[in-house]
């Protein structure tokens, strides 16, 4: 029996740290209501530039963090405090991995 493969065309948007998203842009990208994003900011999961929701500007990093937090909440039932802890641990893991790569590259 011959396996059947289907080609799938994927599209996406690559956002860098310097990209700026407004609140409504972030909401669309995360398929979330503005109130949910405000909760993420209030919990400290996101730290946008600007002082009020209408002035907030988010980066691609914020988009990634918001998606992860919302997915943890939706799929695993993790509350926002738990999502904040998970994101903090993921950030620390990323730093440690980068450190290991630097040490391996320097031959230590």
Biopython code that builds the backbone (N, CA, C, O; Angstrom):
import numpy as np
from Bio.PDB.StructureBuilder import StructureBuilder

atoms = [
    (1, "UNK", "N", (0.835, -1.170, 0.000)),
    (1, "UNK", "CA", (0.000, 0.000, 0.000)),
    (1, "UNK", "C", (0.888, 1.245, 0.000)),
    (1, "UNK", "O", (1.805, 1.358, 0.813)),
    (2, "UNK", "N", (0.623, 2.143, -0.881)),
    (2, "UNK", "CA", (1.414, 3.360, -1.009)),
    (2, "UNK", "C", (0.860, 4.439, -0.095)),
    (2, "UNK", "O", (-0.341, 4.707, -0.114)),
    (3, "UNK", "N", (1.728, 5.070, 0.717)),
    (3, "UNK", "CA", (1.226, 6.142, 1.580)),
    (3, "UNK", "C", (0.823, 7.357, 0.749)),
    (3, "UNK", "O", (1.434, 7.659, -0.277)),
    (4, "UNK", "N", (-0.186, 8.026, 1.200)),
    (4, "UNK", "CA", (-0.658, 9.226, 0.514)),
    (4, "UNK", "C", (-0.186, 10.441, 1.296)),
    (4, "UNK", "O", (-0.375, 10.529, 2.509)),
    (5, "UNK", "N", (0.421, 11.357, 0.596)),
    (5, "UNK", "CA", (0.887, 12.586, 1.214)),
    (5, "UNK", "C", (0.121, 13.750, 0.622)),
    (5, "UNK", "O", (-0.225, 13.764, -0.560)),
    (6, "UNK", "N", (-0.126, 14.699, 1.456)),
    (6, "UNK", "CA", (-0.824, 15.893, 1.001)),
    (6, "UNK", "C", (0.074, 17.093, 1.268)),
    (6, "UNK", "O", (0.556, 17.290, 2.383)),
    (7, "UNK", "N", (0.287, 17.882, 0.238)),
    (7, "UNK", "CA", (1.061, 19.102, 0.412)),
    (7, "UNK", "C", (0.176, 20.157, 1.050)),
    (7, "UNK", "O", (-0.958, 20.382, 0.627)),
    (8, "UNK", "N", (0.704, 20.783, 2.051)),
    (8, "UNK", "CA", (-0.039, 21.828, 2.740)),
    (8, "UNK", "C", (0.748, 23.116, 2.597)),
    (8, "UNK", "O", (1.940, 23.161, 2.902)),
    (9, "UNK", "N", (0.094, 24.142, 2.143)),
    (9, "UNK", "CA", (0.737, 25.452, 2.013)),
    (9, "UNK", "C", (0.528, 26.217, 3.317)),
    (9, "UNK", "O", (-0.601, 26.510, 3.712)),
    (10, "UNK", "N", (1.630, 26.527, 3.969)),
    (10, "UNK", "CA", (1.566, 27.252, 5.228)),
    (10, "UNK", "C", (1.914, 28.710, 4.995)),
    (10, "UNK", "O", (2.834, 29.035, 4.245)),
    (11, "UNK", "N", (1.175, 29.569, 5.642)),
    (11, "UNK", "CA", (1.504, 30.984, 5.596)),
    (11, "UNK", "C", (1.604, 31.479, 7.019)),
    (11, "UNK", "O", (0.989, 30.924, 7.930)),
    (12, "UNK", "N", (2.367, 32.506, 7.199)),
    (12, "UNK", "CA", (2.512, 33.048, 8.541)),
    (12, "UNK", "C", (3.149, 34.412, 8.474)),
    (12, "UNK", "O", (3.559, 34.886, 7.415)),
    (13, "UNK", "N", (3.219, 35.015, 9.607)),
    (13, "UNK", "CA", (3.794, 36.333, 9.737)),
    (13, "UNK", "C", (4.921, 36.244, 10.742)),
    (13, "UNK", "O", (4.724, 35.771, 11.862)),
    (14, "UNK", "N", (6.093, 36.695, 10.354)),
    (14, "UNK", "CA", (7.231, 36.694, 11.257)),
    (14, "UNK", "C", (7.369, 38.093, 11.827)),
    (14, "UNK", "O", (7.524, 39.070, 11.094)),
    (15, "UNK", "N", (7.310, 38.169, 13.134)),
    (15, "UNK", "CA", (7.437, 39.453, 13.801)),
    (15, "UNK", "C", (8.709, 39.469, 14.609)),
    (15, "UNK", "O", (9.015, 38.512, 15.320)),
    (16, "UNK", "N", (9.437, 40.534, 14.502)),
    (16, "UNK", "CA", (10.654, 40.679, 15.263)),
    (16, "UNK", "C", (10.365, 41.444, 16.541)),
    (16, "UNK", "O", (9.260, 41.942, 16.757)),
    (17, "UNK", "N", (11.375, 41.522, 17.372)),
    (17, "UNK", "CA", (11.247, 42.266, 18.620)),
    (17, "UNK", "C", (10.873, 43.716, 18.368)),
    (17, "UNK", "O", (10.202, 44.334, 19.195)),
    (18, "UNK", "N", (11.298, 44.268, 17.240)),
    (18, "UNK", "CA", (11.061, 45.669, 16.966)),
    (18, "UNK", "C", (9.675, 45.947, 16.378)),
    (18, "UNK", "O", (9.257, 47.103, 16.323)),
    (19, "UNK", "N", (8.962, 44.920, 15.943)),
    (19, "UNK", "CA", (7.630, 45.111, 15.375)),
    (19, "UNK", "C", (6.705, 45.682, 16.433)),
    (19, "UNK", "O", (6.776, 45.319, 17.607)),
    (20, "UNK", "N", (5.843, 46.575, 16.000)),
    (20, "UNK", "CA", (4.888, 47.160, 16.941)),
    (20, "UNK", "C", (3.475, 46.768, 16.569)),
    (20, "UNK", "O", (3.031, 46.953, 15.435)),
    (21, "UNK", "N", (2.786, 46.226, 17.546)),
    (21, "UNK", "CA", (1.386, 45.855, 17.391)),
    (21, "UNK", "C", (0.557, 46.675, 18.362)),
    (21, "UNK", "O", (0.942, 46.866, 19.516)),
    (22, "UNK", "N", (-0.561, 47.148, 17.897)),
    (22, "UNK", "CA", (-1.509, 47.807, 18.801)),
    (22, "UNK", "C", (-2.332, 46.724, 19.499)),
    (22, "UNK", "O", (-2.264, 45.548, 19.142)),
    (23, "UNK", "N", (-3.098, 47.137, 20.485)),
    (23, "UNK", "CA", (-3.927, 46.191, 21.239)),
    (23, "UNK", "C", (-4.847, 45.412, 20.311)),
    (23, "UNK", "O", (-4.949, 44.191, 20.431)),
    (24, "UNK", "N", (-5.512, 46.088, 19.394)),
    (24, "UNK", "CA", (-6.430, 45.377, 18.498)),
    (24, "UNK", "C", (-5.694, 44.417, 17.567)),
    (24, "UNK", "O", (-6.231, 43.368, 17.213)),
    (25, "UNK", "N", (-4.465, 44.766, 17.165)),
    (25, "UNK", "CA", (-3.665, 43.852, 16.350)),
    (25, "UNK", "C", (-3.336, 42.578, 17.132)),
    (25, "UNK", "O", (-3.447, 41.467, 16.615)),
    (26, "UNK", "N", (-2.931, 42.768, 18.383)),
    (26, "UNK", "CA", (-2.589, 41.622, 19.230)),
    (26, "UNK", "C", (-3.818, 40.755, 19.471)),
    (26, "UNK", "O", (-3.730, 39.527, 19.452)),
    (27, "UNK", "N", (-4.946, 41.384, 19.694)),
    (27, "UNK", "CA", (-6.190, 40.625, 19.903)),
    (27, "UNK", "C", (-6.508, 39.760, 18.689)),
    (27, "UNK", "O", (-6.849, 38.586, 18.832)),
    (28, "UNK", "N", (-6.397, 40.335, 17.503)),
    (28, "UNK", "CA", (-6.661, 39.558, 16.287)),
    (28, "UNK", "C", (-5.673, 38.405, 16.141)),
    (28, "UNK", "O", (-6.060, 37.282, 15.817)),
    (29, "UNK", "N", (-4.397, 38.691, 16.382)),
    (29, "UNK", "CA", (-3.366, 37.662, 16.224)),
    (29, "UNK", "C", (-3.538, 36.520, 17.218)),
    (29, "UNK", "O", (-3.175, 35.380, 16.927)),
    (30, "UNK", "N", (-4.090, 36.824, 18.387)),
    (30, "UNK", "CA", (-4.288, 35.810, 19.433)),
    (30, "UNK", "C", (-5.708, 35.271, 19.461)),
    (30, "UNK", "O", (-6.019, 34.377, 20.249)),
    (31, "UNK", "N", (-6.561, 35.801, 18.620)),
    (31, "UNK", "CA", (-7.998, 35.513, 18.665)),
    (31, "UNK", "C", (-8.522, 35.607, 20.097)),
    (31, "UNK", "O", (-9.134, 34.678, 20.625)),
    (32, "UNK", "N", (-8.259, 36.753, 20.696)),
    (32, "UNK", "CA", (-8.665, 36.995, 22.082)),
    (32, "UNK", "C", (-9.335, 38.359, 22.183)),
    (32, "UNK", "O", (-9.053, 39.264, 21.397)),
    (33, "UNK", "N", (-10.210, 38.489, 23.146)),
    (33, "UNK", "CA", (-10.845, 39.766, 23.426)),
    (33, "UNK", "C", (-9.844, 40.698, 24.106)),
    (33, "UNK", "O", (-8.902, 40.239, 24.752)),
    (34, "UNK", "N", (-10.047, 41.986, 23.961)),
    (34, "UNK", "CA", (-9.153, 42.973, 24.566)),
    (34, "UNK", "C", (-9.080, 42.785, 26.081)),
    (34, "UNK", "O", (-8.025, 42.996, 26.679)),
    (35, "UNK", "N", (-10.176, 42.397, 26.698)),
    (35, "UNK", "CA", (-10.191, 42.201, 28.150)),
    (35, "UNK", "C", (-9.194, 41.131, 28.579)),
    (35, "UNK", "O", (-8.574, 41.237, 29.637)),
    (36, "UNK", "N", (-9.045, 40.099, 27.751)),
    (36, "UNK", "CA", (-8.102, 39.021, 28.076)),
    (36, "UNK", "C", (-6.665, 39.539, 28.022)),
    (36, "UNK", "O", (-5.845, 39.203, 28.876)),
    (37, "UNK", "N", (-6.366, 40.356, 27.016)),
    (37, "UNK", "CA", (-5.022, 40.915, 26.894)),
    (37, "UNK", "C", (-4.747, 41.865, 28.056)),
    (37, "UNK", "O", (-3.643, 41.883, 28.600)),
    (38, "UNK", "N", (-5.747, 42.648, 28.433)),
    (38, "UNK", "CA", (-5.597, 43.551, 29.582)),
    (38, "UNK", "C", (-5.295, 42.738, 30.841)),
    (38, "UNK", "O", (-4.473, 43.149, 31.660)),
    (39, "UNK", "N", (-5.945, 41.599, 30.998)),
    (39, "UNK", "CA", (-5.672, 40.730, 32.146)),
    (39, "UNK", "C", (-4.224, 40.229, 32.124)),
    (39, "UNK", "O", (-3.580, 40.145, 33.170)),
    (40, "UNK", "N", (-3.715, 39.896, 30.935)),
    (40, "UNK", "CA", (-2.333, 39.450, 30.822)),
    (40, "UNK", "C", (-1.364, 40.569, 31.218)),
    (40, "UNK", "O", (-0.339, 40.319, 31.853)),
    (41, "UNK", "N", (-1.697, 41.786, 30.841)),
    (41, "UNK", "CA", (-0.862, 42.931, 31.215)),
    (41, "UNK", "C", (-0.954, 43.156, 32.722)),
    (41, "UNK", "O", (0.062, 43.373, 33.383)),
    (42, "UNK", "N", (-2.173, 43.105, 33.266)),
    (42, "UNK", "CA", (-2.358, 43.308, 34.710)),
    (42, "UNK", "C", (-1.614, 42.258, 35.530)),
    (42, "UNK", "O", (-1.123, 42.548, 36.620)),
    (43, "UNK", "N", (-1.533, 41.051, 35.005)),
    (43, "UNK", "CA", (-0.854, 39.959, 35.710)),
    (43, "UNK", "C", (0.663, 40.044, 35.555)),
    (43, "UNK", "O", (1.400, 39.333, 36.238)),
    (44, "UNK", "N", (1.127, 40.914, 34.658)),
    (44, "UNK", "CA", (2.556, 41.066, 34.446)),
    (44, "UNK", "C", (3.130, 40.145, 33.389)),
    (44, "UNK", "O", (4.346, 40.087, 33.208)),
    (45, "UNK", "N", (2.265, 39.424, 32.689)),
    (45, "UNK", "CA", (2.723, 38.531, 31.628)),
    (45, "UNK", "C", (3.210, 39.301, 30.416)),
    (45, "UNK", "O", (4.115, 38.852, 29.712)),
    (46, "UNK", "N", (2.621, 40.450, 30.172)),
    (46, "UNK", "CA", (3.003, 41.310, 29.064)),
    (46, "UNK", "C", (3.311, 42.697, 29.609)),
    (46, "UNK", "O", (2.628, 43.183, 30.510)),
    (47, "UNK", "N", (4.327, 43.323, 29.067)),
    (47, "UNK", "CA", (4.692, 44.680, 29.490)),
    (47, "UNK", "C", (4.819, 45.565, 28.258)),
    (47, "UNK", "O", (5.925, 45.815, 27.778)),
    (48, "UNK", "N", (3.694, 46.034, 27.753)),
    (48, "UNK", "CA", (3.736, 46.842, 26.532)),
    (48, "UNK", "C", (4.315, 48.231, 26.784)),
    (48, "UNK", "O", (4.337, 48.719, 27.914)),
    (49, "UNK", "N", (4.781, 48.853, 25.709)),
    (49, "UNK", "CA", (5.161, 50.257, 25.781)),
    (49, "UNK", "C", (3.867, 51.064, 25.777)),
    (49, "UNK", "O", (2.886, 50.671, 25.145)),
    (50, "UNK", "N", (3.868, 52.184, 26.478)),
    (50, "UNK", "CA", (2.669, 53.021, 26.555)),
    (50, "UNK", "C", (2.023, 52.906, 27.914)),
    (50, "UNK", "O", (2.249, 51.942, 28.646)),
    (51, "UNK", "N", (1.208, 53.908, 28.250)),
    (51, "UNK", "CA", (0.635, 53.950, 29.597)),
    (51, "UNK", "C", (-0.820, 53.529, 29.663)),
    (51, "UNK", "O", (-1.304, 53.189, 30.743)),
    (52, "UNK", "N", (-1.523, 53.538, 28.562)),
    (52, "UNK", "CA", (-2.948, 53.186, 28.557)),
    (52, "UNK", "C", (-3.217, 52.228, 27.405)),
    (52, "UNK", "O", (-2.482, 52.234, 26.418)),
    (53, "UNK", "N", (-4.263, 51.401, 27.510)),
    (53, "UNK", "CA", (-4.536, 50.418, 26.451)),
    (53, "UNK", "C", (-4.558, 51.005, 25.044)),
    (53, "UNK", "O", (-4.093, 50.355, 24.108)),
    (54, "UNK", "N", (-5.076, 52.194, 24.871)),
    (54, "UNK", "CA", (-5.101, 52.805, 23.543)),
    (54, "UNK", "C", (-3.729, 53.200, 23.037)),
    (54, "UNK", "O", (-3.546, 53.403, 21.837)),
    (55, "UNK", "N", (-2.758, 53.311, 23.938)),
    (55, "UNK", "CA", (-1.394, 53.697, 23.572)),
    (55, "UNK", "C", (-0.433, 52.512, 23.573)),
    (55, "UNK", "O", (0.702, 52.638, 23.114)),
    (56, "UNK", "N", (-0.876, 51.366, 24.083)),
    (56, "UNK", "CA", (0.010, 50.217, 24.200)),
    (56, "UNK", "C", (0.554, 49.798, 22.846)),
    (56, "UNK", "O", (-0.145, 49.830, 21.833)),
    (57, "UNK", "N", (1.835, 49.399, 22.858)),
    (57, "UNK", "CA", (2.478, 48.824, 21.680)),
    (57, "UNK", "C", (3.171, 47.547, 22.121)),
    (57, "UNK", "O", (3.919, 47.525, 23.099)),
    (58, "UNK", "N", (2.903, 46.490, 21.378)),
    (58, "UNK", "CA", (3.425, 45.166, 21.688)),
    (58, "UNK", "C", (4.418, 44.742, 20.612)),
    (58, "UNK", "O", (4.381, 45.246, 19.490)),
    (59, "UNK", "N", (5.299, 43.819, 20.956)),
    (59, "UNK", "CA", (6.274, 43.273, 20.012)),
    (59, "UNK", "C", (5.903, 41.839, 19.659)),
    (59, "UNK", "O", (4.934, 41.281, 20.173)),
    (60, "UNK", "N", (6.694, 41.265, 18.776)),
    (60, "UNK", "CA", (6.516, 39.854, 18.436)),
    (60, "UNK", "C", (6.725, 38.950, 19.640)),
    (60, "UNK", "O", (6.092, 37.900, 19.748)),
    (61, "UNK", "N", (7.605, 39.351, 20.538)),
    (61, "UNK", "CA", (7.824, 38.580, 21.772)),
    (61, "UNK", "C", (6.549, 38.582, 22.613)),
    (61, "UNK", "O", (6.165, 37.551, 23.164)),
    (62, "UNK", "N", (5.901, 39.729, 22.711)),
    (62, "UNK", "CA", (4.634, 39.805, 23.452)),
    (62, "UNK", "C", (3.584, 38.893, 22.823)),
    (62, "UNK", "O", (2.832, 38.215, 23.524)),
    (63, "UNK", "N", (3.545, 38.886, 21.498)),
    (63, "UNK", "CA", (2.592, 38.028, 20.796)),
    (63, "UNK", "C", (2.827, 36.570, 21.167)),
    (63, "UNK", "O", (1.883, 35.844, 21.480)),
    (64, "UNK", "N", (4.073, 36.147, 21.131)),
    (64, "UNK", "CA", (4.402, 34.757, 21.486)),
    (64, "UNK", "C", (3.993, 34.458, 22.931)),
    (64, "UNK", "O", (3.367, 33.433, 23.205)),
    (65, "UNK", "N", (4.350, 35.354, 23.850)),
    (65, "UNK", "CA", (4.022, 35.149, 25.272)),
    (65, "UNK", "C", (2.508, 35.086, 25.482)),
    (65, "UNK", "O", (2.017, 34.251, 26.241)),
    (66, "UNK", "N", (1.777, 35.965, 24.812)),
    (66, "UNK", "CA", (0.319, 35.964, 24.954)),
    (66, "UNK", "C", (-0.272, 34.661, 24.447)),
    (66, "UNK", "O", (-1.146, 34.080, 25.089)),
    (67, "UNK", "N", (0.198, 34.206, 23.307)),
    (67, "UNK", "CA", (-0.320, 32.949, 22.751)),
    (67, "UNK", "C", (-0.034, 31.772, 23.676)),
    (67, "UNK", "O", (-0.900, 30.925, 23.895)),
    (68, "UNK", "N", (1.171, 31.719, 24.215)),
    (68, "UNK", "CA", (1.527, 30.625, 25.127)),
    (68, "UNK", "C", (0.653, 30.677, 26.376)),
    (68, "UNK", "O", (0.117, 29.653, 26.801)),
    (69, "UNK", "N", (0.506, 31.855, 26.962)),
    (69, "UNK", "CA", (-0.295, 31.997, 28.184)),
    (69, "UNK", "C", (-1.752, 31.609, 27.933)),
    (69, "UNK", "O", (-2.352, 30.890, 28.733)),
    (70, "UNK", "N", (-2.312, 32.078, 26.841)),
    (70, "UNK", "CA", (-3.706, 31.761, 26.531)),
    (70, "UNK", "C", (-3.878, 30.274, 26.231)),
    (70, "UNK", "O", (-4.897, 29.682, 26.586)),
    (71, "UNK", "N", (-2.883, 29.671, 25.577)),
    (71, "UNK", "CA", (-2.956, 28.232, 25.298)),
    (71, "UNK", "C", (-2.843, 27.419, 26.583)),
    (71, "UNK", "O", (-3.562, 26.433, 26.750)),
    (72, "UNK", "N", (-1.955, 27.814, 27.494)),
    (72, "UNK", "CA", (-1.842, 27.118, 28.779)),
    (72, "UNK", "C", (-3.165, 27.175, 29.533)),
    (72, "UNK", "O", (-3.610, 26.190, 30.122)),
    (73, "UNK", "N", (-3.771, 28.338, 29.498)),
    (73, "UNK", "CA", (-5.053, 28.503, 30.191)),
    (73, "UNK", "C", (-6.151, 27.664, 29.538)),
    (73, "UNK", "O", (-6.899, 26.959, 30.215)),
    (74, "UNK", "N", (-6.233, 27.753, 28.213)),
    (74, "UNK", "CA", (-7.297, 27.051, 27.488)),
    (74, "UNK", "C", (-7.110, 25.536, 27.508)),
    (74, "UNK", "O", (-8.045, 24.799, 27.824)),
    (75, "UNK", "N", (-5.918, 25.074, 27.176)),
    (75, "UNK", "CA", (-5.697, 23.641, 26.997)),
    (75, "UNK", "C", (-5.439, 22.888, 28.298)),
    (75, "UNK", "O", (-5.817, 21.725, 28.436)),
    (76, "UNK", "N", (-4.793, 23.557, 29.249)),
    (76, "UNK", "CA", (-4.407, 22.866, 30.483)),
    (76, "UNK", "C", (-5.134, 23.371, 31.722)),
    (76, "UNK", "O", (-4.963, 22.820, 32.810)),
    (77, "UNK", "N", (-5.938, 24.408, 31.566)),
    (77, "UNK", "CA", (-6.673, 24.935, 32.715)),
    (77, "UNK", "C", (-5.790, 25.678, 33.704)),
    (77, "UNK", "O", (-6.153, 25.828, 34.870)),
    (78, "UNK", "N", (-4.631, 26.145, 33.245)),
    (78, "UNK", "CA", (-3.710, 26.876, 34.113)),
    (78, "UNK", "C", (-4.238, 28.298, 34.300)),
    (78, "UNK", "O", (-4.649, 28.937, 33.332)),
    (79, "UNK", "N", (-4.230, 28.795, 35.538)),
    (79, "UNK", "CA", (-4.665, 30.171, 35.752)),
    (79, "UNK", "C", (-3.552, 31.131, 35.342)),
    (79, "UNK", "O", (-2.445, 30.699, 35.023)),
    (80, "UNK", "N", (-3.841, 32.431, 35.349)),
    (80, "UNK", "CA", (-2.863, 33.401, 34.874)),
    (80, "UNK", "C", (-1.591, 33.417, 35.718)),
    (80, "UNK", "O", (-0.498, 33.594, 35.182)),
    (81, "UNK", "N", (-1.721, 33.236, 37.021)),
    (81, "UNK", "CA", (-0.533, 33.184, 37.878)),
    (81, "UNK", "C", (0.326, 31.977, 37.505)),
    (81, "UNK", "O", (1.552, 32.079, 37.469)),
    (82, "UNK", "N", (-0.297, 30.852, 37.231)),
    (82, "UNK", "CA", (0.429, 29.660, 36.807)),
    (82, "UNK", "C", (1.070, 29.854, 35.440)),
    (82, "UNK", "O", (2.187, 29.394, 35.205)),
    (83, "UNK", "N", (0.368, 30.534, 34.538)),
    (83, "UNK", "CA", (0.923, 30.825, 33.219)),
    (83, "UNK", "C", (2.129, 31.745, 33.348)),
    (83, "UNK", "O", (3.117, 31.584, 32.631)),
    (84, "UNK", "N", (2.050, 32.713, 34.264)),
    (84, "UNK", "CA", (3.176, 33.624, 34.487)),
    (84, "UNK", "C", (4.393, 32.838, 34.966)),
    (84, "UNK", "O", (5.509, 33.068, 34.500)),
    (85, "UNK", "N", (4.181, 31.928, 35.879)),
    (85, "UNK", "CA", (5.278, 31.092, 36.379)),
    (85, "UNK", "C", (5.850, 30.224, 35.267)),
    (85, "UNK", "O", (7.068, 30.108, 35.135)),
    (86, "UNK", "N", (4.988, 29.618, 34.470)),
    (86, "UNK", "CA", (5.448, 28.770, 33.372)),
    (86, "UNK", "C", (6.268, 29.581, 32.371)),
    (86, "UNK", "O", (7.302, 29.110, 31.897)),
    (87, "UNK", "N", (5.822, 30.784, 32.048)),
    (87, "UNK", "CA", (6.567, 31.624, 31.114)),
    (87, "UNK", "C", (7.914, 32.046, 31.694)),
    (87, "UNK", "O", (8.912, 32.113, 30.977)),
    (88, "UNK", "N", (7.938, 32.326, 32.982)),
    (88, "UNK", "CA", (9.199, 32.673, 33.643)),
    (88, "UNK", "C", (10.175, 31.503, 33.567)),
    (88, "UNK", "O", (11.361, 31.695, 33.298)),
    (89, "UNK", "N", (9.682, 30.308, 33.800)),
    (89, "UNK", "CA", (10.538, 29.118, 33.721)),
    (89, "UNK", "C", (11.000, 28.850, 32.292)),
    (89, "UNK", "O", (12.141, 28.440, 32.077)),
    (90, "UNK", "N", (10.129, 29.077, 31.319)),
    (90, "UNK", "CA", (10.518, 28.904, 29.921)),
    (90, "UNK", "C", (11.581, 29.926, 29.530)),
    (90, "UNK", "O", (12.516, 29.604, 28.798)),
    (91, "UNK", "N", (11.439, 31.157, 30.020)),
    (91, "UNK", "CA", (12.458, 32.182, 29.758)),
    (91, "UNK", "C", (13.799, 31.771, 30.351)),
    (91, "UNK", "O", (14.840, 31.910, 29.709)),
    (92, "UNK", "N", (13.767, 31.264, 31.577)),
    (92, "UNK", "CA", (15.000, 30.838, 32.239)),
    (92, "UNK", "C", (15.629, 29.657, 31.499)),
    (92, "UNK", "O", (16.851, 29.587, 31.360)),
    (93, "UNK", "N", (14.805, 28.743, 31.030)),
    (93, "UNK", "CA", (15.298, 27.609, 30.263)),
    (93, "UNK", "C", (15.992, 28.080, 28.986)),
    (93, "UNK", "O", (17.039, 27.551, 28.612)),
    (94, "UNK", "N", (15.415, 29.063, 28.329)),
    (94, "UNK", "CA", (16.020, 29.610, 27.114)),
    (94, "UNK", "C", (17.382, 30.242, 27.407)),
    (94, "UNK", "O", (18.328, 30.068, 26.639)),
    (95, "UNK", "N", (17.477, 30.968, 28.507)),
    (95, "UNK", "CA", (18.750, 31.582, 28.905)),
    (95, "UNK", "C", (19.793, 30.500, 29.191)),
    (95, "UNK", "O", (20.946, 30.617, 28.777)),
    (96, "UNK", "N", (19.387, 29.461, 29.891)),
    (96, "UNK", "CA", (20.319, 28.376, 30.221)),
    (96, "UNK", "C", (20.780, 27.632, 28.975)),
    (96, "UNK", "O", (21.949, 27.261, 28.866)),
    (97, "UNK", "N", (19.869, 27.414, 28.039)),
    (97, "UNK", "CA", (20.254, 26.746, 26.791)),
    (97, "UNK", "C", (21.265, 27.586, 26.014)),
    (97, "UNK", "O", (22.232, 27.054, 25.468)),
    (98, "UNK", "N", (21.038, 28.895, 25.966)),
    (98, "UNK", "CA", (21.976, 29.784, 25.278)),
    (98, "UNK", "C", (23.331, 29.756, 25.965)),
    (98, "UNK", "O", (24.370, 29.800, 25.305)),
    (99, "UNK", "N", (23.321, 29.685, 27.269)),
    (99, "UNK", "CA", (24.574, 29.630, 28.033)),
    (99, "UNK", "C", (25.335, 28.334, 27.734)),
    (99, "UNK", "O", (26.553, 28.355, 27.557)),
    (100, "UNK", "N", (24.628, 27.229, 27.679)),
    (100, "UNK", "CA", (25.258, 25.949, 27.358)),
    (100, "UNK", "C", (25.854, 26.000, 25.953)),
    (100, "UNK", "O", (26.970, 25.525, 25.740)),
    (101, "UNK", "N", (25.135, 26.561, 25.007)),
    (101, "UNK", "CA", (25.659, 26.657, 23.635)),
    (101, "UNK", "C", (26.922, 27.506, 23.593)),
    (101, "UNK", "O", (27.874, 27.167, 22.890)),
    (102, "UNK", "N", (26.941, 28.609, 24.341)),
    (102, "UNK", "CA", (28.138, 29.459, 24.384)),
    (102, "UNK", "C", (29.316, 28.700, 25.004)),
    (102, "UNK", "O", (30.444, 28.783, 24.517)),
    (103, "UNK", "N", (29.043, 27.964, 26.075)),
    (103, "UNK", "CA", (30.110, 27.205, 26.713)),
    (103, "UNK", "C", (30.639, 26.102, 25.804)),
    (103, "UNK", "O", (31.847, 25.870, 25.738)),
    (104, "UNK", "N", (29.739, 25.428, 25.111)),
    (104, "UNK", "CA", (30.160, 24.377, 24.179)),
    (104, "UNK", "C", (30.977, 24.970, 23.039)),
    (104, "UNK", "O", (31.957, 24.370, 22.597)),
    (105, "UNK", "N", (30.580, 26.136, 22.566)),
    (105, "UNK", "CA", (31.298, 26.777, 21.464)),
    (105, "UNK", "C", (32.689, 27.248, 21.890)),
    (105, "UNK", "O", (33.615, 27.285, 21.079)),
    (106, "UNK", "N", (32.829, 27.606, 23.166)),
    (106, "UNK", "CA", (34.138, 28.075, 23.630)),
    (106, "UNK", "C", (35.033, 26.916, 24.066)),
    (106, "UNK", "O", (36.199, 27.124, 24.402)),
    (107, "UNK", "N", (34.496, 25.704, 24.062)),
    (107, "UNK", "CA", (35.290, 24.524, 24.404)),
    (107, "UNK", "C", (35.462, 24.276, 25.864)),
    (107, "UNK", "O", (36.382, 23.557, 26.255)),
    (108, "UNK", "N", (34.625, 24.831, 26.684)),
    (108, "UNK", "CA", (34.745, 24.633, 28.145)),
    (108, "UNK", "C", (33.906, 23.505, 28.611)),
    (108, "UNK", "O", (33.887, 23.202, 29.803)),
]
sb = StructureBuilder()
sb.init_structure("model")
sb.init_model(0)
sb.init_chain("A")
sb.init_seg("    ")
for serial, (resi, resn, name, xyz) in enumerate(atoms, 1):
    if name == "N":
        sb.init_residue(resn, " ", resi, " ")
    sb.init_atom(name, np.array(xyz, "f"), 0.0, 1.0, " ", f" {name:<3s}", serial, name[0])
structure = sb.get_structure()
